[in-house]
Amino acid sequence: MVLALVPALVGAAVTVGLASAAIAARALTPLAGTVAAVFGIVIVVMVGFAFLALIILFVVGSVLATRYRIEEKRRKNVQEGVAGERGVSNVVAHIVIPTVLAIGAGLPHPLLSLPITSLLFASALSFGAADTFASEFGVLSGQARSILTFRPVPAGANGGVSGTGEAFAFLGAASTAVVGLGCFEVLGTTAGPTPLFLVVVAAAGFLACQVDSVLGEALENRGYLTKGSTNFLGMLASVLIAAGLATAAGVRL
């Protein structure tokens, strides 16, 4: 489904305005904001305002988590960017897969149905929220253990997990499931059976966050992956996990 001309122009204008506001608030670097605007326009034009709304709420939640006790994070040198701003690699890692899903659903002959797209799109962002919450709140816990060896590691280390981080990872994934369902229901986009949507989106995001930690310790720490590519693969894992869980529940993709 591709929006008609006037709604598409409105969606594009809203996207550019929000990206500009994010740049002005120093939540995104200028280049990151520009990239986010371009991808955001593609998403809203291809699949509509419900998907854009979920992206916006994801960004807002991420910014709030990043700015939480930012001065303490800066003293520990575990903050994002210089003062909590997100760069282009972070934006690209988190928006390419949702955009591909939107394009697949918005083609004249869709590759994905809208309910399946809603499920996979929300699952992708569920991972983003879980990963961001785990990182931004976990680094403040003061202690962490390797996800592979369980040995103590500094808070914020790649592959380091803590009880606080895991709790917030689940909170990020579960809240994305609830907020995503609300966006789709309020803005008239079908998301399929409610219990299935909530369980799959929350589970996929949380489990993919663990995949991200394993990749961080096993490959990123050894220089085989960058932070951006680790996040990209984590988000891809979330979509694949969601697809697998939905298939196991009897949903035809």
FILOKE-597586 format. One record per residue (C-alpha): residue number from 1; residue in three letters; x, y, z. Coordinates in nm, 4 decimals, m for minus. Layout:
{n NUM res ALA px X py Y pz Z}
...
# end
This chain:
{n 1 res MET px 0.0000 py 0.0000 pz 0.0000}
{n 2 res VAL px 0.1486 py 0.3318 pz m0.1092}
{n 3 res LEU px m0.0012 py 0.6522 pz 0.0288}
{n 4 res ALA px m0.1819 py 0.8897 pz m0.2046}
{n 5 res LEU px m0.0014 py 1.2104 pz m0.2987}
{n 6 res VAL px m0.1355 py 1.4444 pz m0.0298}
{n 7 res PRO px m0.0932 py 1.2050 pz 0.2671}
{n 8 res ALA px 0.2513 py 1.1147 pz 0.1341}
{n 9 res LEU px 0.3533 py 1.4815 pz 0.1221}
{n 10 res VAL px 0.2196 py 1.5335 pz 0.4742}
{n 11 res GLY px 0.4095 py 1.2277 pz 0.5958}
{n 12 res ALA px 0.7293 py 1.3486 pz 0.4303}
{n 13 res ALA px 0.6918 py 1.6948 pz 0.5839}
{n 14 res VAL px 0.6317 py 1.5474 pz 0.9301}
{n 15 res THR px 0.9338 py 1.3215 pz 0.8952}
{n 16 res VAL px 1.1635 py 1.6047 pz 0.7902}
{n 17 res GLY px 1.0342 py 1.8233 pz 1.0712}
{n 18 res LEU px 1.0931 py 1.5573 pz 1.3338}
{n 19 res ALA px 1.4401 py 1.4771 pz 1.2031}
{n 20 res SER px 1.5242 py 1.8467 pz 1.2111}
{n 21 res ALA px 1.4013 py 1.8688 pz 1.5699}
{n 22 res ALA px 1.6186 py 1.5695 pz 1.6643}
{n 23 res ILE px 1.9210 py 1.7408 pz 1.5109}
{n 24 res ALA px 1.8410 py 2.0670 pz 1.6889}
{n 25 res ALA px 1.8075 py 1.8803 pz 2.0199}
{n 26 res ARG px 2.1433 py 1.7121 pz 1.9507}
{n 27 res ALA px 1.9829 py 1.3701 pz 1.9729}
{n 28 res LEU px 2.1152 py 1.2964 pz 1.6210}
{n 29 res THR px 2.4129 py 1.4310 pz 1.4332}
{n 30 res PRO px 2.3218 py 1.6327 pz 1.1202}
{n 31 res LEU px 2.4187 py 1.3454 pz 0.8899}
{n 32 res ALA px 2.2340 py 1.0911 pz 1.1030}
{n 33 res GLY px 1.9244 py 1.3123 pz 1.1054}
{n 34 res THR px 1.9362 py 1.3494 pz 0.7280}
{n 35 res VAL px 1.9661 py 0.9744 pz 0.6774}
{n 36 res ALA px 1.6837 py 0.9133 pz 0.9253}
{n 37 res ALA px 1.4611 py 1.1577 pz 0.7357}
{n 38 res VAL px 1.5221 py 0.9879 pz 0.4015}
{n 39 res PHE px 1.4488 py 0.6406 pz 0.5342}
{n 40 res GLY px 1.1547 py 0.7702 pz 0.7370}
{n 41 res ILE px 0.9977 py 0.9207 pz 0.4262}
{n 42 res VAL px 1.0262 py 0.5869 pz 0.2475}
{n 43 res ILE px 0.8584 py 0.4097 pz 0.5400}
{n 44 res VAL px 0.5653 py 0.6472 pz 0.5752}
{n 45 res VAL px 0.5034 py 0.6631 pz 0.2002}
{n 46 res MET px 0.5160 py 0.2857 pz 0.1571}
{n 47 res VAL px 0.3183 py 0.1666 pz 0.4595}
{n 48 res GLY px 0.1625 py 0.4651 pz 0.6339}
{n 49 res PHE px 0.1545 py 0.6654 pz 0.9522}
{n 50 res ALA px 0.1246 py 0.3787 pz 1.2031}
{n 51 res PHE px 0.4734 py 0.2604 pz 1.1133}
{n 52 res LEU px 0.6132 py 0.6128 pz 1.1241}
{n 53 res ALA px 0.4527 py 0.6653 pz 1.4650}
{n 54 res LEU px 0.6223 py 0.3542 pz 1.6013}
{n 55 res ILE px 0.9582 py 0.4690 pz 1.4636}
{n 56 res ILE px 0.9094 py 0.8105 pz 1.6269}
{n 57 res LEU px 0.8202 py 0.6608 pz 1.9650}
{n 58 res PHE px 1.1198 py 0.4281 pz 1.9413}
{n 59 res VAL px 1.3485 py 0.7253 pz 1.8791}
{n 60 res VAL px 1.1941 py 0.9238 pz 2.1655}
{n 61 res GLY px 1.2359 py 0.6321 pz 2.4045}
{n 62 res SER px 1.5945 py 0.5793 pz 2.2922}
{n 63 res VAL px 1.6802 py 0.9463 pz 2.3402}
{n 64 res LEU px 1.5311 py 0.9533 pz 2.6892}
{n 65 res ALA px 1.7219 py 0.6385 pz 2.7860}
{n 66 res THR px 2.0439 py 0.7769 pz 2.6389}
{n 67 res ARG px 2.0100 py 1.1094 pz 2.8199}
{n 68 res TYR px 1.9263 py 0.9446 pz 3.1538}
{n 69 res ARG px 2.2056 py 1.0333 pz 3.3999}
{n 70 res ILE px 2.4160 py 1.1416 pz 3.1039}
{n 71 res GLU px 2.6690 py 1.3268 pz 3.3162}
{n 72 res GLU px 2.7406 py 1.0123 pz 3.5149}
{n 73 res LYS px 2.7818 py 0.8194 pz 3.1913}
{n 74 res ARG px 3.0212 py 1.0836 pz 3.0636}
{n 75 res ARG px 3.2299 py 1.0604 pz 3.3794}
{n 76 res LYS px 3.2540 py 0.6844 pz 3.3262}
{n 77 res ASN px 3.3160 py 0.7358 pz 2.9527}
{n 78 res VAL px 3.0288 py 0.5026 pz 2.8582}
{n 79 res GLN px 2.8028 py 0.7579 pz 2.6894}
{n 80 res GLU px 2.6831 py 0.7414 pz 2.3303}
{n 81 res GLY px 2.8748 py 0.9872 pz 2.1110}
{n 82 res VAL px 3.0137 py 1.2952 pz 2.2831}
{n 83 res ALA px 2.7037 py 1.3954 pz 2.4777}
{n 84 res GLY px 2.4493 py 1.1235 pz 2.4011}
{n 85 res GLU px 2.3939 py 1.1996 pz 2.0319}
{n 86 res ARG px 2.3483 py 0.9121 pz 1.7858}
{n 87 res GLY px 2.5643 py 0.8972 pz 1.4757}
{n 88 res VAL px 2.4899 py 0.7805 pz 1.1241}
{n 89 res SER px 2.6170 py 0.4245 pz 1.1767}
{n 90 res ASN px 2.3743 py 0.3793 pz 1.4659}
{n 91 res VAL px 2.0834 py 0.5161 pz 1.2637}
{n 92 res VAL px 2.1612 py 0.3036 pz 0.9592}
{n 93 res ALA px 2.1965 py m0.0111 pz 1.1711}
{n 94 res HIS px 1.8504 py 0.0424 pz 1.3186}
{n 95 res ILE px 1.6520 py 0.1667 pz 1.0196}
{n 96 res VAL px 1.7612 py m0.0351 pz 0.7150}
{n 97 res ILE px 1.5707 py m0.3512 pz 0.8068}
{n 98 res PRO px 1.2437 py m0.1714 pz 0.8984}
{n 99 res THR px 1.2698 py 0.0180 pz 0.5694}
{n 100 res VAL px 1.3215 py m0.3018 pz 0.3687}
{n 101 res LEU px 1.0154 py m0.4526 pz 0.5373}
{n 102 res ALA px 0.8139 py m0.1399 pz 0.4528}
{n 103 res ILE px 0.9192 py m0.1536 pz 0.0887}
{n 104 res GLY px 0.8346 py m0.5241 pz 0.0681}
{n 105 res ALA px 0.4821 py m0.4544 pz 0.1938}
{n 106 res GLY px 0.4277 py m0.1387 pz m0.0124}
{n 107 res LEU px 0.5113 py m0.2742 pz m0.3571}
{n 108 res PRO px 0.2291 py m0.3016 pz m0.6149}
{n 109 res HIS px 0.2533 py m0.6789 pz m0.5652}
{n 110 res PRO px 0.3444 py m0.6983 pz m0.1944}
{n 111 res LEU px 0.5996 py m0.9516 pz m0.0806}
{n 112 res LEU px 0.4531 py m0.9418 pz 0.2707}
{n 113 res SER px 0.1003 py m0.8952 pz 0.3994}
{n 114 res LEU px 0.0358 py m0.5944 pz 0.6210}
{n 115 res PRO px m0.0253 py m0.8031 pz 0.9381}
{n 116 res ILE px 0.3031 py m0.9908 pz 0.8884}
{n 117 res THR px 0.4850 py m0.6664 pz 0.8122}
{n 118 res SER px 0.3436 py m0.5131 pz 1.1297}
{n 119 res LEU px 0.4682 py m0.8100 pz 1.3339}
{n 120 res LEU px 0.8176 py m0.8145 pz 1.1829}
{n 121 res PHE px 0.8530 py m0.4347 pz 1.1825}
{n 122 res ALA px 0.7604 py m0.4130 pz 1.5508}
{n 123 res SER px 0.9952 py m0.7039 pz 1.6273}
{n 124 res ALA px 1.2841 py m0.5208 pz 1.4608}
{n 125 res LEU px 1.2217 py m0.2132 pz 1.6741}
{n 126 res SER px 1.1658 py m0.4341 pz 1.9792}
{n 127 res PHE px 1.5271 py m0.5431 pz 1.9496}
{n 128 res GLY px 1.6365 py m0.1799 pz 1.9089}
{n 129 res ALA px 1.4565 py m0.0801 pz 2.2267}
{n 130 res ALA px 1.5793 py m0.3846 pz 2.4210}
{n 131 res ASP px 1.9386 py m0.3253 pz 2.3152}
{n 132 res THR px 1.9245 py 0.0483 pz 2.3889}
{n 133 res PHE px 1.7585 py 0.0064 pz 2.7277}
{n 134 res ALA px 1.9958 py m0.2741 pz 2.8268}
{n 135 res SER px 2.2967 py m0.0631 pz 2.7323}
{n 136 res GLU px 2.1861 py 0.2739 pz 2.8680}
{n 137 res PHE px 2.0576 py 0.1471 pz 3.2022}
{n 138 res GLY px 2.2902 py m0.1515 pz 3.2363}
{n 139 res VAL px 2.6048 py 0.0641 pz 3.2260}
{n 140 res LEU px 2.4856 py 0.2326 pz 3.5443}
{n 141 res SER px 2.4611 py m0.0936 pz 3.7381}
{n 142 res GLY px 2.8333 py m0.0915 pz 3.8151}
{n 143 res GLN px 2.8793 py m0.4622 pz 3.7531}
{n 144 res ALA px 2.8368 py m0.7053 pz 3.4661}
{n 145 res ARG px 2.9363 py m1.0557 pz 3.3623}
{n 146 res SER px 3.0387 py m1.2021 pz 3.0301}
{n 147 res ILE px 2.7439 py m1.3645 pz 2.8549}
{n 148 res LEU px 2.9768 py m1.6452 pz 2.7406}
{n 149 res THR px 3.2076 py m1.7102 pz 3.0368}
{n 150 res PHE px 3.0136 py m1.5441 pz 3.3213}
{n 151 res ARG px 3.3342 py m1.3804 pz 3.4399}
{n 152 res PRO px 3.3086 py m1.0244 pz 3.5769}
{n 153 res VAL px 3.3619 py m0.7560 pz 3.3107}
{n 154 res PRO px 3.3350 py m0.3756 pz 3.3236}
{n 155 res ALA px 2.9833 py m0.2387 pz 3.2847}
{n 156 res GLY px 2.9368 py m0.1375 pz 2.9229}
{n 157 res ALA px 3.1785 py m0.3965 pz 2.7847}
{n 158 res ASN px 3.0707 py m0.5779 pz 2.4688}
{n 159 res GLY px 2.9066 py m0.9028 pz 2.5738}
{n 160 res GLY px 2.8654 py m0.7894 pz 2.9327}
{n 161 res VAL px 2.5230 py m0.8471 pz 3.0896}
{n 162 res SER px 2.3755 py m0.7600 pz 3.4267}
{n 163 res GLY px 2.0519 py m0.8174 pz 3.6097}
{n 164 res THR px 1.9620 py m0.4509 pz 3.5635}
{n 165 res GLY px 2.0439 py m0.4590 pz 3.1944}
{n 166 res GLU px 1.8444 py m0.7776 pz 3.1344}
{n 167 res ALA px 1.5434 py m0.6388 pz 3.3181}
{n 168 res PHE px 1.5489 py m0.3235 pz 3.1100}
{n 169 res ALA px 1.6039 py m0.5253 pz 2.7928}
{n 170 res PHE px 1.2812 py m0.7102 pz 2.8616}
{n 171 res LEU px 1.1083 py m0.3839 pz 2.9495}
{n 172 res GLY px 1.2196 py m0.2313 pz 2.6194}
{n 173 res ALA px 1.1016 py m0.5316 pz 2.4180}
{n 174 res ALA px 0.7703 py m0.5662 pz 2.5994}
{n 175 res SER px 0.6908 py m0.1944 pz 2.5898}
{n 176 res THR px 0.7586 py m0.1897 pz 2.2151}
{n 177 res ALA px 0.5104 py m0.4746 pz 2.1710}
{n 178 res VAL px 0.2419 py m0.2848 pz 2.3637}
{n 179 res VAL px 0.3119 py 0.0530 pz 2.2028}
{n 180 res GLY px 0.3371 py m0.1047 pz 1.8573}
{n 181 res LEU px 0.0024 py m0.2748 pz 1.8965}
{n 182 res GLY px m0.1471 py 0.0555 pz 2.0109}
{n 183 res CYS px m0.0060 py 0.2428 pz 1.7093}
{n 184 res PHE px m0.1398 py m0.0132 pz 1.4649}
{n 185 res GLU px m0.4827 py m0.0358 pz 1.6276}
{n 186 res VAL px m0.5332 py 0.3391 pz 1.6702}
{n 187 res LEU px m0.4116 py 0.4244 pz 1.3204}
{n 188 res GLY px m0.6057 py 0.1495 pz 1.1482}
{n 189 res THR px m0.3337 py m0.0980 pz 1.0536}
{n 190 res THR px m0.4104 py m0.4623 pz 1.1241}
{n 191 res ALA px m0.1537 py m0.6396 pz 1.3374}
{n 192 res GLY px m0.3098 py m0.9858 pz 1.3542}
{n 193 res PRO px m0.4167 py m1.1655 pz 1.6734}
{n 194 res THR px m0.3310 py m0.9542 pz 1.9780}
{n 195 res PRO px m0.1834 py m1.2262 pz 2.2073}
{n 196 res LEU px 0.0378 py m1.3587 pz 1.9279}
{n 197 res PHE px 0.1608 py m1.0107 pz 1.8388}
{n 198 res LEU px 0.2481 py m0.9205 pz 2.1964}
{n 199 res VAL px 0.4250 py m1.2471 pz 2.2777}
{n 200 res VAL px 0.6198 py m1.2728 pz 1.9509}
{n 201 res VAL px 0.7352 py m0.9105 pz 1.9442}
{n 202 res ALA px 0.8432 py m0.9084 pz 2.3093}
{n 203 res ALA px 1.0157 py m1.2473 pz 2.2892}
{n 204 res ALA px 1.1923 py m1.1743 pz 1.9602}
{n 205 res GLY px 1.3334 py m0.8427 pz 2.0800}
{n 206 res PHE px 1.4557 py m0.9806 pz 2.4118}
{n 207 res LEU px 1.6124 py m1.2947 pz 2.2619}
{n 208 res ALA px 1.7801 py m1.0976 pz 1.9841}
{n 209 res CYS px 1.9320 py m0.8706 pz 2.2467}
{n 210 res GLN px 2.1090 py m1.1795 pz 2.3825}
{n 211 res VAL px 2.2269 py m1.2635 pz 2.0302}
{n 212 res ASP px 2.3665 py m0.9112 pz 2.0062}
{n 213 res SER px 2.5611 py m0.9607 pz 2.3289}
{n 214 res VAL px 2.7063 py m1.2906 pz 2.2064}
{n 215 res LEU px 2.8093 py m1.1305 pz 1.8760}
{n 216 res GLY px 2.9580 py m0.8377 pz 2.0655}
{n 217 res GLU px 3.1800 py m1.0573 pz 2.2772}
{n 218 res ALA px 3.2642 py m1.3273 pz 2.0237}
{n 219 res LEU px 3.3161 py m1.1146 pz 1.7119}
{n 220 res GLU px 3.3067 py m0.7400 pz 1.7807}
{n 221 res ASN px 3.5681 py m0.7612 pz 2.0560}
{n 222 res ARG px 3.7957 py m0.9413 pz 1.8104}
{n 223 res GLY px 3.7520 py m0.6767 pz 1.5421}
{n 224 res TYR px 3.5404 py m0.8880 pz 1.3074}
{n 225 res LEU px 3.2339 py m0.6672 pz 1.3520}
{n 226 res THR px 3.1715 py m0.3008 pz 1.4250}
{n 227 res LYS px 2.9135 py m0.1800 pz 1.6725}
{n 228 res GLY px 2.6854 py m0.0881 pz 1.3822}
{n 229 res SER px 2.7139 py m0.4263 pz 1.2126}
{n 230 res THR px 2.6559 py m0.6042 pz 1.5444}
{n 231 res ASN px 2.3360 py m0.4031 pz 1.5936}
{n 232 res PHE px 2.2284 py m0.4734 pz 1.2362}
{n 233 res LEU px 2.2737 py m0.8480 pz 1.2835}
{n 234 res GLY px 2.0934 py m0.8310 pz 1.6172}
{n 235 res MET px 1.7957 py m0.6653 pz 1.4504}
{n 236 res LEU px 1.8033 py m0.9203 pz 1.1691}
{n 237 res ALA px 1.8032 py m1.1944 pz 1.4317}
{n 238 res SER px 1.4951 py m1.0393 pz 1.5911}
{n 239 res VAL px 1.3058 py m1.0454 pz 1.2617}
{n 240 res LEU px 1.4092 py m1.4063 pz 1.1952}
{n 241 res ILE px 1.3142 py m1.5131 pz 1.5482}
{n 242 res ALA px 0.9752 py m1.3434 pz 1.5100}
{n 243 res ALA px 0.9204 py m1.5151 pz 1.1757}
{n 244 res GLY px 1.0125 py m1.8503 pz 1.3306}
{n 245 res LEU px 0.7849 py m1.8031 pz 1.6320}
{n 246 res ALA px 0.4959 py m1.6934 pz 1.4112}
{n 247 res THR px 0.5449 py m1.9919 pz 1.1819}
{n 248 res ALA px 0.5553 py m2.2269 pz 1.4808}
{n 249 res ALA px 0.2251 py m2.0754 pz 1.5955}
{n 250 res GLY px 0.0677 py m2.1601 pz 1.2595}
{n 251 res VAL px 0.0949 py m1.8222 pz 1.0855}
{n 252 res ARG px 0.1641 py m1.8368 pz 0.7118}
{n 253 res LEU px 0.4292 py m1.5825 pz 0.6143}
# end
